[in-house]
Structure formats: C-alpha cells, structure tokens
C-alpha cells in the first residue's frame, strides 16, 4: 500500500530576514497526516520560525515548502495557529471570541452557533459561552484559544508553547485533553515547547533543533501507543525516553555559538 503524500514538506529550506544572519539553514522535514511533531531546542534555534513558515506568516529565503501540496499562502484555510498567549479580545464573550474566525470566513450565524457549541464541548467549557476572558482562569483562556482554532476544522494545528505559562498540574491536564481532542479531530500537529516531558507525552516524533543557524540536530521517535494517560508518565520506558531526549538537548545547548 502506497504511503500518503506528506502534508508538510520542507526541502533544503533556509530563512533569513533582510541582510541578517540565517535563522534556519538547510531544513528538510516532512510530516505525514496524523503526525504530532514537537520542536524542541535552545532559544533562537528557529522553532517558532518553522511554524510561521508553515502558516505563510513568513516566507522562505531558499528551498521549497509545500503544505498539503500547495504553497503555504494558498493552504491557509487548511491550518490554525495557537499562540503562546490566548490572544482573546477582552470586550467579547467566550462565544464571540470563538466565532471570530468564522465571522471572517463569512459563515452563516446558525452554522457559527453549531460549531461554537461543538468546539466548546470538545474543550470542556460547555456553559461558559457568555463569560468574558477576565472571568476565566489561565487554563480556561487557553482552552478558548484552542476552541477558536478548532472552529475552522483544520487539517494542521500549529501550537507555539501554548501551555508554557501554566502551572505543571494544569499543563499536564491540558496535555491529556489535547490528545483526547486529537483522537476525535485527527489533525496533524506541530508543537513548540521547552518541556522535554511535554514533548515526549504528546508526540510521535520529536525534532531537536540546534542554533546558529537553526537546523535539525536529531529526530527521535516516540512509540508509546495512543491514547496516553497520566499513568503513561509514570512508566519506566517514559522516564527513560525523557532522560534520553534531555541528554541530547543538553549536548546541543553545550555547543551554542
């Protein structure tokens, strides 16, 4: 049986801004439908830039990039972006924040209501559509941000350290909920994180990047079956893989330019 074509395909890609130094150099990376790829590495290695390139917010300097077989700017409708901060509009209710992308897409009001209810249920915020962001906890705000992204039914979800500002317990819960949503929605994910434990828990592939310029240092497969639960983190195999990824990451950080 033939393999499906990659949904994201970087070939010999590089990026620099103006006459500045290379941010990313010679990046060759493909993602198959359903992959959950975590990007991890020292600050300045270009992790967030990879997401910006996929989304079309930034353009390659050299090399090629195809997203679902198209140039990134042509594939924008296929993906959604979750940023480090929830970026909710404080004067809009939860429901109206979630409907914002759908309004920009000129969706009918009845369709917006239907989708809003569905994604609120996915992120376990039923009944909170009428609240304002100031009435929510940090974890709830991030759930709303994820729900807004899911309102577009994306094939690709880009997540740039979405849980980095949360406490460890809240982060662990949201990691589990994110995977539960993925079981239902089946998108491909690119996830930027500084947490090795988070990367191992979520991913089937971990791409460890080096800096100066940003490049792939090593890729590590994660073969624990889905669905993963809180018990997954306590298994010896999980702890061993966390230690292995941590060792590689430390070796990259020790040779920073």
Buried (B, 14 or more C-beta within 10 A) or exposed (E): EEEEEBBBBBBEBBBBEEEEEBBBBBBEBBBBBBBBBBBBBBEBBBBBBBBBBBBBBBEBBEBEBBBBEBBBEEBBEBBBBBBBBBEBEEEBBBBBBBBBBBEEEEBEEEEBBEBBBEBBEBBBBEEBBEBBBEEBEEBBBBBBBBBBBBBBEBBBBBBBBBBBBBEEEBBBBBBBBBBBBBEEBEBBBBBBBBBBBBBBBBBBBBBBBBBBBBBBBBEBEBEBEBEBEEEBBEEEEBEEBBEBBBEBBEEBBEEEE
